[in-house]
Amino acid sequence: QVQLVESGGGLVQPGGSLRLSCAASGRIFTIYTMGWYRQAPGKQRELVARITTDGSTNYADSVKGRFTISRDKAKNTVYLQMNSLKPEDTAVYYCSRWPAMGPWGQGTQVTVSS
């Protein structure tokens, strides 16, 4: 019954910023660790960041210091603030519980290019 909808992606120049949103149809963020994942063409889907029910966060080394994951329990929404974007950040970004359990949503495309 729980659905996750990602939004906020787009085309941005290197060094720019984007904020992704993940809206849930149920109050699951107080129950599960949530994560942002991404998949670039020809690559495996990877975990970018996650946030636990008590607010603890973890980041992939490739995005540490540039990305920030957060949540708004009242709005049932998880965010991913992405700063200092690089071309290698180009990918489709997905939101899911951690560990990830399908099915995956449509995701939101992030393209970093000059």
C-alpha positions in Angstrom: 0.0 0.0 0.0 2.9 2.4 0.6 4.0 4.3 -2.5 7.1 6.4 -2.9 7.2 9.2 -5.5 10.5 10.9 -6.4 10.7 14.4 -7.8 13.0 17.4 -8.1 15.5 16.1 -10.8 16.5 18.1 -13.8 19.4 19.4 -15.8 22.0 21.4 -13.9 25.5 22.7 -14.7 28.5 21.4 -12.8 28.8 23.0 -9.5 25.0 23.6 -9.3 22.5 22.3 -6.8 19.3 20.3 -6.7 16.9 19.1 -4.0 15.2 15.8 -4.5 12.0 14.9 -2.7 10.6 11.5 -1.9 6.9 11.6 -0.9 5.4 8.6 0.9 1.8 7.6 1.0 2.2 6.3 4.5 4.0 7.3 7.7 6.9 4.9 7.2 9.8 7.2 8.0 9.4 6.5 11.7 9.6 2.8 11.0 12.2 2.2 8.4 15.6 3.5 7.5 15.2 5.3 4.2 17.8 5.7 1.5 18.4 7.5 -1.8 19.8 5.3 -4.5 21.0 6.1 -8.0 21.7 4.3 -11.2 23.8 5.6 -14.0 23.8 4.1 -17.5 25.7 0.9 -17.6 26.2 0.8 -13.9 24.6 -1.0 -10.9 22.2 0.8 -8.7 24.1 2.1 -5.7 23.1 3.5 -2.3 23.9 7.2 -2.1 22.7 8.1 1.4 20.4 6.8 4.1 18.8 8.1 7.2 17.6 6.0 10.2 14.5 6.3 12.3 16.5 8.2 14.9 18.1 10.6 12.3 21.5 9.0 11.9 22.9 9.4 8.4 25.4 7.7 6.2 26.8 8.7 2.8 28.7 7.1 0.0 32.2 8.4 -0.2 31.6 9.8 -3.6 29.0 12.3 -2.3 30.1 12.9 1.3 30.4 16.6 2.0 28.2 17.5 -0.9 24.9 15.7 -0.4 22.6 15.9 2.7 19.7 13.6 3.4 16.9 14.7 5.6 13.3 14.0 6.4 10.1 15.7 7.4 7.9 13.3 9.3 4.9 15.5 9.2 5.0 15.6 5.4 6.1 12.0 5.0 8.9 13.2 2.8 12.6 12.5 2.6 14.9 14.9 0.9 18.3 14.8 -0.8 20.0 18.2 -1.0 22.7 17.9 -3.7 25.4 20.6 -3.9 28.5 21.0 -5.9 27.2 18.6 -8.5 29.5 16.8 -10.8 28.9 15.2 -14.2 29.5 11.8 -12.6 26.4 12.4 -10.4 24.3 12.0 -13.5 21.9 9.2 -12.9 18.3 8.3 -12.2 17.7 8.7 -8.5 15.4 6.5 -6.5 14.0 6.5 -3.0 13.4 3.3 -1.1 13.6 1.8 2.4 16.9 0.3 3.4 17.6 -2.5 2.8 15.9 -1.9 -0.5 12.9 -3.9 -1.4 11.2 -3.7 -4.8 9.3 -2.7 -6.7 11.2 0.5 -7.6 9.4 3.6 -8.6 10.0 5.7 -11.7 12.8 7.7 -10.1 13.9 11.2 -11.1 16.5 12.0 -13.6 19.5 14.1 -12.6 21.7 15.3 -15.4 24.8 17.4 -14.7 26.3 18.8 -17.8 27.7 22.1 -19.1 
